[in-house]
């Protein structure tokens, strides 16, 4: 399950958060039996919304993340970008 969450979050960061000259970052933290998976992307102007287009071929990854993770979200990151 963790590998699927990692795949979805890094794919989203790479696809939607790309800024020329900047890279996405993946951080995995294990504390007290809780694994935190954090993909930080360079774009801070758009926040992810798990609401796919019913007829679209993509956009369901965050629904998958929401159903598999205990909790998920994103926050602004100074000076630019956001971790999801």
SULNORBEL-V991874 format. One record per helix or strand of 2 or more residues. SS is the DSSP state (A for helix, B for strand). FROM is the first residue (numbers start at 1). TO is the last residue. If there is no record, write none. Layout:
[[SS | FROM | TO] [SS | FROM | TO]]
This chain:
[[A | 2 | 16] [B | 25 | 31] [B | 34 | 41] [A | 61 | 68] [B | 75 | 76] [B | 82 | 83]]
